[in-house]
Amino acid sequence: MAEFPGPRDGTPVSRRDALRATGAASLGLLVGGTATSASALATGARQAGHGEFEARRSANAITQSVARWCFEEIPLVPFCRGVADMGLTAMDLLTVEEWPVAHDHGLTVSCGDVAAGTIEDGLNEPSNHRGIIEAFERHIPHAARVEVPNVICFFGNRRGMENGVGIENSIRCLAECAPIAESEGVTILVEVLNSKPGGHVDYIGDRMDYALEIIRAVDSQRVKILYDIYHMQIMEGDIIRTLTDASPRIGHYHTGGVPGRAEIDDSQELNYPPIVRAIADTGFEGFMAHEFIPRSGDPLRSLREAVELCAL
């Protein structure tokens, strides 16, 4: 099970333990073909009747989404309802079985989890390659049919491996995956994560230069980096210059407050409005998903405030 830093002191907690603290308040609040651009998918959601936030979006605004796991203690159906009522048009990191629920509420699945490896067992290890490739072969055609534009995979844990070996192995695997994605118009996203204590310790893909060497070598418009702003602030900082320089190879963004992956408000060190403007300035047309663990007693309010903060 993945570990994440605690809210203040960086003490590792499991994903489930971190979420459990938000559960009771959340429940009380809520109970009672080809891939198109994020903007086009958002238009479809607006036509389905969602609009509080969407009505205020400027022409160059980033299309926002939300990572399901951060609100996992809330049952999926009422969470979808609350997200849609807020005016968001997309949800991130849903499993294949969960996709129809999001679609029933007019939501795009902005990045699908098709079990193509795990954070720990990823692209760098050749023994994982067959499973990753088969997962993409099985699920990418379905993703295309139901308009899920992106699917995720990971670089994997180092386990003593040198960077050069991990890079070569990852290129080899993604070179086999790329034609599957290209044939269906779905993008494979590989996520960069921090490897410091409290993060994903031993993760090999913990810096952008590592990820970029692989993605540039694969050289496919359907294989890109998931740039997690939270993780990369912890690992190397220099967020705006990095995402600007790497923009042709970035297909998706995640947010989160630093330290502690809490709300992206004035309690943390990142200043998200300039970051969002920098993303928009690159011409980005994909999704930016909020991936923070709400610490307030009102998780949907925290999400709403994050969405408003990042609206251009």
C-alpha positions as CSV (number, residue, x, y, z in Angstrom):
1,M,0.0,0.0,0.0
2,A,1.3,3.4,-0.9
3,E,2.5,5.8,1.8
4,F,2.0,9.5,2.0
5,P,3.4,12.1,4.4
6,G,1.4,13.1,7.4
7,P,-0.2,16.6,7.5
8,R,2.6,18.4,9.4
9,D,5.6,16.4,10.4
10,G,6.1,14.1,7.3
11,T,5.4,10.9,9.2
12,P,4.4,8.2,6.7
13,V,0.8,7.1,6.7
14,S,-0.9,4.7,4.5
15,R,-3.3,6.0,1.8
16,R,-6.2,4.3,3.6
17,D,-5.3,5.7,7.0
18,A,-4.8,9.2,5.5
19,L,-8.3,9.0,4.0
20,R,-10.1,7.6,7.0
21,A,-9.8,10.9,8.8
22,T,-12.0,12.6,6.2
23,G,-14.6,9.9,5.9
24,A,-17.3,10.7,8.4
25,A,-17.5,14.4,7.6
26,S,-17.5,13.6,3.9
27,L,-20.4,11.1,4.1
28,G,-22.4,13.6,6.2
29,L,-21.8,16.2,3.6
30,L,-22.8,14.3,0.5
31,V,-25.5,11.8,1.6
32,G,-28.9,13.9,1.9
33,G,-12.8,5.5,-30.8
34,T,-10.5,8.4,-30.4
35,A,-9.6,10.6,-27.4
36,T,-10.7,14.2,-27.7
37,S,-9.2,17.2,-26.0
38,A,-10.0,18.0,-22.4
39,S,-11.8,21.2,-23.5
40,A,-14.0,19.2,-25.9
41,L,-14.9,16.6,-23.3
42,A,-15.7,19.4,-20.8
43,T,-18.0,20.9,-23.4
44,G,-19.9,17.7,-23.5
45,A,-20.3,17.8,-19.7
46,R,-21.6,21.3,-19.8
47,Q,-24.2,20.2,-22.3
48,A,-25.3,17.6,-19.8
49,G,-26.3,20.4,-17.5
50,H,-23.2,21.0,-15.2
51,G,-22.1,24.6,-15.1
52,E,-21.5,26.5,-11.8
53,F,-17.8,26.5,-12.4
54,E,-17.7,25.9,-16.1
55,A,-19.8,29.0,-16.8
56,R,-17.0,31.1,-15.3
57,R,-14.1,29.5,-17.2
58,S,-12.2,31.8,-19.6
59,A,-11.3,30.6,-23.1
60,N,-7.7,29.6,-22.0
61,A,-8.6,28.0,-18.7
62,I,-7.1,24.7,-17.7
63,T,-9.7,21.9,-17.5
64,Q,-9.7,20.7,-13.9
65,S,-10.4,17.2,-12.5
66,V,-10.2,15.5,-9.1
67,A,-8.4,12.3,-8.1
68,R,-10.9,9.8,-6.7
69,W,-8.6,8.2,-4.1
70,C,-8.3,11.4,-2.1
71,F,-12.0,11.2,-1.3
72,E,-12.3,7.4,-1.3
73,E,-14.2,7.2,2.0
74,I,-17.1,8.9,0.2
75,P,-19.2,6.4,-1.8
76,L,-18.6,6.8,-5.5
77,V,-22.1,7.7,-6.6
78,P,-22.7,10.6,-4.2
79,F,-19.1,11.8,-4.8
80,C,-19.8,11.9,-8.5
81,R,-23.0,13.7,-7.9
82,G,-21.2,16.3,-5.7
83,V,-18.4,16.8,-8.2
84,A,-20.8,17.2,-11.0
85,D,-23.0,19.6,-9.1
86,M,-19.9,21.7,-8.4
87,G,-19.4,22.1,-12.1
88,L,-16.3,19.9,-12.5
89,T,-16.4,17.8,-15.6
90,A,-13.9,15.1,-14.9
91,M,-12.6,12.6,-12.4
92,D,-9.1,11.0,-12.2
93,L,-7.7,7.5,-11.4
94,L,-10.9,5.5,-11.6
95,T,-10.6,1.7,-12.3
96,V,-12.2,0.2,-15.4
97,E,-15.1,-1.0,-13.3
98,E,-15.8,2.5,-12.0
99,W,-15.8,4.3,-15.4
100,P,-19.5,3.7,-16.1
101,V,-20.5,5.4,-12.8
102,A,-18.6,8.6,-13.7
103,H,-20.1,8.5,-17.2
104,D,-23.6,8.2,-15.7
105,H,-23.0,11.5,-14.0
106,G,-21.7,13.3,-17.1
107,L,-18.1,13.1,-16.0
108,T,-15.1,12.3,-18.1
109,V,-12.6,9.9,-16.7
110,S,-9.6,12.1,-17.2
111,C,-7.0,9.3,-16.5
112,G,-8.0,5.7,-16.1
113,D,-6.3,3.0,-14.0
114,V,-6.1,-0.1,-16.0
115,A,-3.7,-2.0,-13.7
116,A,-0.7,-1.7,-16.0
117,G,1.8,-2.4,-13.3
118,T,2.1,-0.6,-10.0
119,I,4.1,2.2,-8.5
120,E,6.6,-0.4,-7.1
121,D,6.5,-2.8,-10.0
122,G,6.8,-0.8,-13.2
123,L,8.5,-0.2,-16.4
124,N,12.1,-0.5,-15.2
125,E,11.9,-4.2,-14.5
126,P,11.7,-6.5,-17.6
127,S,9.7,-9.1,-15.7
128,N,6.8,-6.6,-15.4
129,H,6.7,-5.8,-19.1
130,R,4.4,-8.6,-20.3
131,G,1.8,-7.7,-17.7
132,I,1.9,-4.0,-18.5
133,I,1.7,-4.6,-22.3
134,E,-1.2,-7.0,-21.9
135,A,-3.1,-4.6,-19.7
136,F,-2.8,-1.9,-22.3
137,E,-3.8,-4.4,-25.1
138,R,-6.9,-5.4,-23.1
139,H,-8.0,-2.0,-21.9
140,I,-6.9,0.8,-24.3
141,P,-9.3,-0.2,-27.1
142,H,-12.2,0.0,-24.5
143,A,-10.8,3.4,-23.2
144,A,-11.0,4.7,-26.7
145,R,-14.6,3.5,-27.2
146,V,-15.8,5.2,-24.0
147,E,-13.7,8.3,-24.5
148,V,-11.2,7.9,-21.6
149,P,-8.3,9.9,-23.0
150,N,-5.5,8.8,-20.8
151,V,-4.3,5.7,-18.9
152,I,-1.6,5.5,-16.3
153,C,1.6,3.5,-15.6
154,F,4.7,3.9,-13.5
155,F,8.5,3.8,-13.6
156,G,8.8,1.3,-10.7
157,N,11.0,1.0,-7.6
158,R,14.8,1.0,-8.1
159,R,15.8,-2.0,-5.9
160,G,19.4,-1.2,-6.5
161,M,19.1,-0.7,-10.3
162,E,21.3,2.0,-12.0
163,N,19.4,4.8,-13.8
164,G,20.8,3.8,-17.2
165,V,19.5,0.3,-16.9
166,G,16.1,1.5,-15.8
167,I,16.0,4.0,-18.7
168,E,16.8,1.3,-21.3
169,N,14.3,-1.1,-19.9
170,S,11.6,1.5,-19.7
171,I,12.2,2.6,-23.3
172,R,12.0,-1.0,-24.5
173,C,8.6,-1.5,-22.8
174,L,7.1,1.8,-23.8
175,A,8.2,1.3,-27.4
176,E,6.0,-1.8,-27.5
177,C,3.1,0.0,-25.8
178,A,3.2,3.1,-28.0
179,P,1.7,1.5,-31.1
180,I,-1.3,0.2,-29.0
181,A,-2.0,3.8,-27.8
182,E,-1.4,5.4,-31.2
183,S,-3.8,3.0,-32.9
184,E,-6.6,4.0,-30.5
185,G,-5.8,7.7,-29.9
186,V,-5.4,7.2,-26.1
187,T,-2.4,8.6,-24.3
188,I,-0.2,6.5,-21.9
189,L,0.9,8.7,-18.9
190,V,3.9,7.8,-16.8
191,E,4.0,9.6,-13.4
192,V,7.0,11.2,-11.7
193,L,6.9,10.8,-7.9
194,N,9.1,11.9,-5.0
195,S,11.3,9.2,-3.4
196,K,12.0,11.0,-0.1
197,P,11.0,9.7,3.3
198,G,7.2,10.0,3.5
199,G,6.9,9.7,-0.2
200,H,7.4,6.7,-2.5
201,V,10.8,5.7,-1.1
202,D,13.0,3.9,-3.7
203,Y,10.9,5.1,-6.7
204,I,13.3,5.3,-9.7
205,G,11.4,7.9,-11.7
206,D,11.8,10.7,-9.2
207,R,13.3,13.4,-11.4
208,M,12.2,15.0,-14.6
209,D,15.5,14.4,-16.4
210,Y,15.1,10.6,-15.9
211,A,11.5,10.7,-17.2
212,L,12.3,13.0,-20.1
213,E,15.2,10.8,-21.4
214,I,12.7,7.9,-21.6
215,I,9.8,9.8,-23.1
216,R,12.0,11.6,-25.7
217,A,13.5,8.3,-26.8
218,V,10.1,6.7,-27.2
219,D,9.1,9.8,-29.2
220,S,5.3,9.2,-29.4
221,Q,2.6,11.8,-29.0
222,R,0.7,9.0,-27.2
223,V,3.3,8.4,-24.5
224,K,3.8,11.4,-22.1
225,I,4.7,12.4,-18.6
226,L,2.2,12.9,-15.8
227,Y,3.8,15.8,-14.0
228,D,2.8,15.8,-10.4
229,I,3.4,19.3,-9.1
230,Y,3.3,18.2,-5.4
231,H,5.9,15.4,-5.9
232,M,8.2,17.5,-8.0
233,Q,8.1,20.4,-5.7
234,I,9.4,18.1,-3.0
235,M,12.0,16.5,-5.2
236,E,13.5,19.3,-7.2
237,G,11.4,22.5,-7.2
238,D,11.7,25.0,-10.1
239,I,8.2,24.1,-11.1
240,I,7.3,26.8,-13.7
241,R,10.6,26.6,-15.6
242,T,10.5,22.8,-15.6
243,L,7.0,22.4,-16.9
244,T,7.5,25.2,-19.5
245,D,10.6,23.6,-20.9
246,A,9.1,20.1,-20.8
247,S,5.7,21.0,-22.0
248,P,5.7,19.1,-25.3
249,R,6.3,15.9,-23.3
250,I,3.7,16.5,-20.5
251,G,0.2,15.1,-21.0
252,H,-1.4,15.6,-17.5
253,Y,-0.9,17.4,-14.2
254,H,-1.6,16.6,-10.5
255,T,-1.8,19.2,-7.7
256,G,-1.3,18.9,-4.0
257,G,-0.2,21.2,-1.1
258,V,3.4,21.1,0.1
259,P,4.1,20.0,2.8
260,G,1.7,17.2,3.6
261,R,-0.5,16.9,0.4
262,A,-3.2,19.0,2.1
263,E,-5.3,21.7,0.6
264,I,-3.7,24.0,-2.0
265,D,-4.4,27.1,0.1
266,D,-2.3,29.7,1.9
267,S,-1.1,27.2,4.4
268,Q,1.4,25.7,2.0
269,E,4.4,26.8,0.0
270,L,3.2,26.5,-3.6
271,N,1.5,29.4,-5.3
272,Y,-0.9,27.7,-7.7
273,P,-2.4,30.6,-9.7
274,P,1.0,31.5,-11.4
275,I,1.6,27.8,-12.0
276,V,-1.7,27.4,-13.7
277,R,-1.1,30.4,-15.8
278,A,2.3,29.0,-16.8
279,I,0.6,25.7,-17.8
280,A,-2.0,27.6,-19.9
281,D,0.7,29.7,-21.5
282,T,2.3,26.5,-22.9
283,G,-1.0,25.8,-24.9
284,F,-1.8,22.8,-22.7
285,E,-5.2,21.2,-23.7
286,G,-5.3,18.3,-21.2
287,F,-6.4,17.9,-17.6
288,M,-5.1,19.1,-14.3
289,A,-6.4,16.9,-11.5
290,H,-6.5,17.9,-7.8
291,E,-4.8,15.2,-5.8
292,F,-4.8,16.6,-2.3
293,I,-6.1,15.0,0.9
294,P,-8.6,17.5,2.5
295,R,-7.8,18.2,6.2
296,S,-10.9,20.4,6.8
297,G,-14.2,19.1,8.0
298,D,-15.8,20.0,4.7
299,P,-14.0,18.1,1.9
300,L,-16.2,19.4,-0.9
301,R,-15.6,23.0,0.2
302,S,-11.9,22.3,0.1
303,L,-12.2,21.0,-3.5
304,R,-14.4,23.9,-4.5
305,E,-11.9,26.4,-3.2
306,A,-9.1,24.6,-5.1
307,V,-11.1,24.7,-8.3
308,E,-11.8,28.4,-7.8
309,L,-8.2,29.2,-7.0
310,C,-7.0,27.6,-10.2
311,A,-9.7,29.1,-12.5
312,L,-8.2,31.7,-14.8
